[in-house]
Amino acid sequence: MKELGDKLDAIEQQLQAAENFGLRADTIIYIERPPIEDKSYKAIVQPGALIRLKAPQRMGKTLLLEKTLDYARHQGYQTAKIDLQLADIDILANLKAFLQWLCVDVADSLMSVDVKRLITRHH
């Protein structure tokens, strides 16, 4: 419990320092939660891993996702981020259309810039 209190004190000091240095109110401060990060890091390198992040807004889900993907990249994995909000409702309503969209989106995310140039040159 003392460790948590120390972390909260450190965060409060960071916030006060941010105010003193004139940092904007929307400055991002990520609070490390070692058990959560460790679980994410272990899970992301498992075949067929599925990690569900669920928390209220502004609790660090996106930053945790970025840290986890960065960890996977450092382990030699390729990563692809997919935003389902980019798929229109017609694609989401049709399984075949959704799977095609998903494959194209993942392939596009994983394809290197050099490969994209080669494909563009040959088309």
LINKASUL-V998098 format. One line per field, one symbol per residue. ss: DSSP state (H for helix, E for strand, C for the rest). psi: psi as a letter, one per 20 degrees, with the letter a starting at -180 (. if undefined). A space follows every 10 residues. Layout:
ss=???
psi=???
//
This chain:
ss=CHHHHHHHHH HHHHHHHHHH CCCCCCCCCC CCCHHHHHHH HHHHCCCCCC CCCCCCCCCC HHHHHHHHHH HHHHCCCCCC CCCHHHCCHH HHHCHHHHHH HHHHHHHHHH CCHHHHHHHH HHC
psi=hhgghgghgh gghggghggh jkqqhjpppp opnhhggggg ghhhjppkqp ppoprrqkjj gghggghghg gggijjqqqp ppoiiiprhh ghiogghghg ggggggghhi prhgghgggg hj.
//
